[in-house]
Amino acid sequence: MIQEPLFTREPANPIVTPGQPAWRRAVSFNPAVFHDGKQYWMLDRCAGGLRPFICHLGLLRSDDGVKWEVASAEPVFTPAMCGSPIGSVQDPRVTRLEGRWWLTFAYRPYAWSSHPTGVGVPESHETDFPDLPPAPAADQKGSANVASGRSDNLTRSGLAVSDDGQNWSFHSWITSPDTDDRNVILFPEKIAGRYAVLRRPLEATSSSIWLSYSEDMRNWKEPEILARANFPWENNRIGGSCPPIRTDAGWLLFYHGVETTDASVKAVTYRMGAMLLDLQDPRKILARCPLPLFEPEAYYERVGLYIPNVVFPTSCLLEGDTLLLYYGACDTCIGLARASLRSMLDRLRANPC
C-alpha cells in the first residue's frame, strides 16, 4: 500500500525482545526512547503474562541505540504508583521540556486478561481478581457499560516526571476517569504560552486525534478536534504515535492508522502515517500523506504473541538528518527503522492540505 519506502529497517531487528526478569518475559513493546547526552534510554511496556495482562514500564540502556540491556531489576513505573497494583500502565512517550523528562502514559485500574487468536485482536475479558472492588451499581443493573467493561475501569492518561530519566514519580492526571482517552502525547515546548498535548478520546465509530492545552500541566482544557480518519487504511481509528518533532516546515507528527480487514475475526492492520502541523497553531494541518509511510512487512511485524500485523511507533529521535523510529511490533517486541528528515519533508510537501 505504501509508496516508495522512506524507512529502512535495522538489520538486527527486533532489537528488543521479551525475557528475564519475570515481569517482562511475555512481551516488550511500544517504547519511549530518549538520549540524555551520554547514552540512550528506553522505557518499554512489558508484562510477565497475559492473564492477567498487568503491564509495567521497564528501563533499558544502550550505547548505540541498537543493542539494549535491561538497566533495572524492577519496573521503574508501575500501576501501583498510579493507585492500583492490579492495574496496567501502557504506551509510554517521553518528552524533554523545561529541563526535565516528562512521561505520558495510559492507565487502567484493573488489568484485563487476554486470549490471543492469532488472526486479530485478542479475546479479552475483565479479570476476576480476588480483591476486586464491587462494580458500580449502574453496571450491576445491566447498563451498556457491561459490554465494554466496568465503567470504573476505562483507560485514562496521566503524566509522570523525572530529573534523570531513570527515577520516575507520578505527577498528575491529564484525562478524566469517565472517558476512555489514550495516546496522550506532550509537545516538547509551549505553544503560544501554553502546554499542549495530543489526545484520542474513544468515539462511537472511529476515534480521532484531538488537541488540549494547559497553563500549568495539571488542569487541561476540553480537547479540540485536530484530525479525523480520512483514508481507507484508517477506517477503524487514528491516534498520535511519537512526540511531535519541530522542523522549519512545521511540527512533524507521526500517527498510527488502524484498518479493519476482517470484522468477523477482529482482524486489523496497524500502519503509520504523517502530517505536518503549523508551528504556532497545531490545529492547522499543512500537509498530510494519503498513504501510509510504514506498515507491517517483516515476519516479526506480521506474526507475534499478542496481535498480528502491527507496527506501532511511539518514539522518534532526530540525529542530524536521520530519523530513528522506534516501534512496537505485534505488541510483542521492538523494532527500529531509519529515514531521512529531508526526504520525509519532501514527501509531505508534495501533499499539502
C-alpha positions in Angstrom: 0.0 0.0 0.0 2.9 2.4 0.7 4.7 4.5 -1.9 8.4 4.2 -2.4 9.7 3.3 1.1 11.3 6.1 3.1 12.3 3.9 6.1 15.0 1.2 6.2 14.7 -1.4 8.9 17.6 -2.1 11.3 19.2 -5.4 10.2 19.4 -6.5 13.9 15.6 -6.2 14.3 13.9 -7.0 16.6 16.3 -5.0 18.7 14.4 -5.8 22.0 12.5 -9.0 22.8 10.8 -10.3 25.9 12.8 -12.1 28.5 14.0 -12.1 32.1 13.3 -10.7 34.6 10.0 -12.5 35.1 7.8 -9.3 34.9 8.9 -8.8 31.2 9.1 -12.4 29.9 5.8 -12.4 27.9 6.0 -9.1 25.9 8.2 -6.0 25.5 6.8 -3.3 23.1 5.8 0.3 22.4 8.9 2.0 23.7 9.8 5.5 24.8 13.4 6.2 23.7 15.5 9.2 24.6 19.1 10.3 24.8 20.5 12.1 27.8 23.7 13.4 26.2 25.6 10.3 27.3 23.6 7.3 26.3 20.3 6.1 25.1 17.5 5.1 27.5 14.3 3.2 26.8 11.1 2.7 28.8 9.3 -0.4 27.4 5.8 -1.5 28.0 6.2 -5.1 29.3 4.3 -7.9 31.0 5.1 -11.2 32.6 1.9 -12.8 31.3 -1.4 -12.2 29.5 -3.8 -13.5 32.1 -3.9 -11.1 33.8 -2.2 -8.6 31.4 -0.6 -6.4 34.0 1.8 -4.1 32.2 4.7 -2.1 33.8 7.4 0.2 32.4 10.9 -1.3 32.4 14.1 0.6 31.9 16.8 -0.4 29.3 20.0 1.4 28.2 22.2 1.4 25.1 25.4 3.0 23.9 24.4 3.0 20.2 20.5 2.8 20.2 20.6 -0.7 18.7 22.0 -3.1 21.3 20.0 -2.8 24.6 20.3 -4.2 28.1 17.9 -4.2 31.0 19.0 -1.4 33.3 16.8 -2.1 36.3 15.9 -5.3 38.2 12.4 -3.9 38.9 10.0 -1.8 36.8 10.6 1.9 37.1 6.9 2.8 36.7 4.0 0.6 37.8 0.3 0.7 38.1 0.7 0.7 41.9 2.3 4.2 41.5 -0.9 5.3 40.0 -3.2 3.8 42.6 -3.8 0.2 41.8 -1.4 -2.8 42.0 -3.8 -4.9 39.9 -3.9 -2.3 37.1 -1.8 -1.7 34.0 0.4 1.2 32.7 0.9 1.3 29.0 2.3 3.0 25.9 4.9 5.5 27.3 6.0 8.6 25.4 8.9 10.7 26.8 9.4 14.4 26.1 12.2 16.8 27.3 10.7 20.0 28.5 12.0 22.8 30.7 15.0 20.8 31.9 13.0 17.7 33.0 11.9 14.5 31.4 8.1 14.1 31.1 6.3 10.8 30.6 2.7 10.5 29.3 1.1 7.1 29.8 -2.2 5.2 29.6 -3.5 3.5 32.7 -6.3 1.1 33.6 -7.1 0.5 37.3 -7.9 -3.2 36.8 -6.0 -5.2 34.2 -7.9 -7.3 31.7 -6.9 -10.9 30.7 -6.3 -11.7 27.1 -6.6 -14.8 24.9 -4.8 -14.2 21.5 -6.4 -15.7 18.5 -3.5 -15.4 16.1 -5.7 -13.7 13.5 -6.9 -10.5 15.1 -7.5 -8.5 18.2 -7.3 -10.9 21.2 -10.4 -12.1 23.0 -10.2 -10.2 26.3 -12.2 -10.1 29.5 -12.1 -8.3 32.8 -10.0 -10.3 35.3 -11.8 -11.7 38.4 -9.2 -10.5 40.9 -9.8 -11.8 44.5 -9.7 -8.3 45.9 -11.5 -6.5 43.1 -14.0 -3.9 44.5 -17.6 -4.3 43.5 -18.6 -2.9 40.2 -20.6 0.4 40.2 -24.3 -0.1 40.9 -25.2 1.1 37.4 -23.1 -1.7 35.8 -24.6 -4.3 38.1 -28.0 -3.3 37.0 -27.1 -4.2 33.4 -26.1 -0.9 31.8 -24.4 -0.7 28.4 -21.1 -0.3 30.2 -21.0 -4.1 30.8 -20.4 -4.9 27.2 -17.1 -2.9 27.2 -16.2 -3.5 30.8 -16.8 -1.8 34.1 -17.5 1.9 33.9 -14.8 2.5 36.6 -12.2 0.7 34.5 -11.8 2.9 31.5 -8.3 3.8 30.2 -7.2 7.3 31.3 -4.0 9.0 30.7 -1.5 10.6 33.1 1.8 12.4 33.4 5.0 11.4 35.3 8.2 13.3 35.7 11.9 12.6 36.2 15.1 14.6 36.6 17.4 11.9 35.4 15.2 9.7 33.1 15.6 6.7 35.4 13.7 7.5 38.6 10.1 8.5 37.9 7.2 9.8 40.0 3.6 10.3 39.3 2.7 13.9 38.6 -0.9 14.3 37.6 -3.8 13.1 35.5 -4.5 14.6 32.1 -7.8 12.9 31.3 -10.8 12.1 33.4 -11.7 8.6 34.7 -15.1 8.5 33.0 -13.7 8.7 29.4 -11.5 6.2 27.5 -8.8 8.6 26.4 -5.3 7.4 25.4 -2.4 8.2 23.0 -1.8 11.3 25.0 1.5 13.0 23.9 3.1 16.1 25.2 4.6 18.7 22.8 8.3 19.4 23.6 7.7 23.2 24.1 4.9 25.6 25.0 2.7 26.8 22.2 1.5 30.4 22.5 2.5 30.3 26.1 0.6 27.1 26.9 1.5 23.4 27.3 -0.1 21.2 24.7 -1.0 17.5 24.4 -2.4 15.3 21.7 -5.3 13.1 22.9 -7.5 10.3 21.5 -10.8 10.1 23.3 -12.8 7.0 22.3 -15.7 7.7 20.0 -18.7 5.7 18.9 -17.3 4.9 15.4 -13.8 5.8 14.5 -11.6 7.7 17.0 -9.6 10.8 16.0 -6.7 13.0 17.2 -7.5 15.8 19.5 -5.6 18.7 21.0 -5.7 20.1 24.5 -4.0 23.0 26.3 -2.9 23.7 29.9 -1.4 26.7 31.8 0.1 24.5 34.5 0.2 20.9 33.3 -2.3 20.0 35.9 -5.6 21.4 34.6 -6.3 20.8 30.9 -8.9 22.4 28.7 -11.5 20.5 26.9 -10.0 18.9 23.8 -10.4 20.3 20.3 -10.5 18.1 17.2 -7.3 18.1 15.2 -7.6 15.3 12.6 -10.1 12.6 11.7 -9.6 9.4 9.8 -9.7 10.2 6.1 -8.4 7.2 4.2 -9.3 3.5 3.8 -6.2 2.4 5.8 -7.6 4.4 8.8 -11.2 3.1 8.7 -11.1 1.9 12.3 -9.3 4.8 14.1 -6.2 7.1 14.2 -4.1 8.3 17.1 -0.9 10.1 17.7 2.3 8.0 17.7 5.5 9.9 18.6 6.1 13.2 20.3 6.0 15.9 17.6 9.3 17.0 16.1 9.9 20.7 15.5 11.2 21.4 11.9 11.5 24.6 9.9 8.5 23.4 7.9 6.2 22.7 10.9 5.6 20.1 13.5 6.3 16.7 12.1 3.7 14.3 13.6 3.7 10.6 13.0 0.4 8.9 13.8 -1.0 5.4 13.6 -3.9 4.3 11.5 -5.9 1.2 12.1 -7.7 -0.6 9.3 -10.3 -3.3 10.0 -9.6 -6.0 7.4 -12.0 -8.7 8.6 -14.5 -7.8 11.2 -15.7 -11.4 11.6 -12.4 -12.3 13.3 -11.5 -8.8 14.5 -8.6 -8.7 12.1 -6.9 -5.3 11.8 -3.7 -3.8 10.5 -1.8 -1.0 12.2 0.2 1.3 9.9 2.0 4.7 10.4 1.2 8.0 8.6 2.5 11.5 8.9 1.2 15.1 8.8 2.7 18.5 9.2 1.2 21.0 11.7 1.6 24.7 11.9 4.2 25.7 14.5 2.1 28.5 16.0 -1.3 26.8 15.8 -1.1 23.0 15.5 -4.8 22.8 14.7 -3.8 23.8 11.2 -2.7 20.8 9.2 -0.3 22.0 6.5 0.3 18.6 4.8 -0.8 15.0 5.2 0.3 11.9 3.3 -2.7 10.0 1.9 -0.8 6.7 2.0 0.9 5.1 5.0 4.7 5.6 5.3 5.4 2.4 7.3 3.4 -0.9 7.5 3.9 -4.5 8.7 6.2 -6.3 6.3 8.8 -8.3 8.2 7.8 -11.5 9.9 8.1 -10.1 13.4 5.7 -7.3 12.4 3.1 -9.8 10.9 3.3 -12.6 13.4 3.6 -12.2 17.2 2.3 -13.4 20.6 -0.4 -10.8 21.1 -1.8 -9.4 17.8 -0.6 -9.9 14.2 0.0 -7.2 11.6 1.0 -4.3 13.9 3.7 -1.6 13.7 3.1 0.9 16.4 5.7 3.7 16.6 6.0 5.5 19.9 9.3 7.3 19.7 11.4 9.1 17.1 14.7 10.7 17.6 16.3 13.2 15.2 20.1 12.9 14.8 21.3 15.3 12.1 19.2 14.4 9.1 18.4 10.9 10.3 15.1 9.9 12.0 15.4 7.0 14.3 11.9 5.4 14.6 11.3 3.0 17.4 8.1 0.9 17.3 6.3 -2.0 18.8 5.8 -5.0 16.6 2.7 -7.2 17.1 2.5 -6.0 20.7 5.3 -8.4 21.3 8.8 -7.0 20.5 10.5 -3.7 19.5 12.0 -2.7 16.1 14.0 0.3 14.8 13.8 1.9 11.3 15.6 4.9 9.8 14.7 7.6 7.3 15.9 11.0 6.1 14.2 14.0 7.5 14.7 15.9 4.3 13.1 13.1 2.3 10.2 12.9 4.8 9.5 16.7 4.5 9.7 16.5 0.7 7.1 13.7 0.7 4.8 15.8 3.0 5.3 19.0 1.0 4.0 17.0 -2.1 0.7 16.5 -0.2 -0.4 19.9 1.0 -3.8 20.4 2.7 
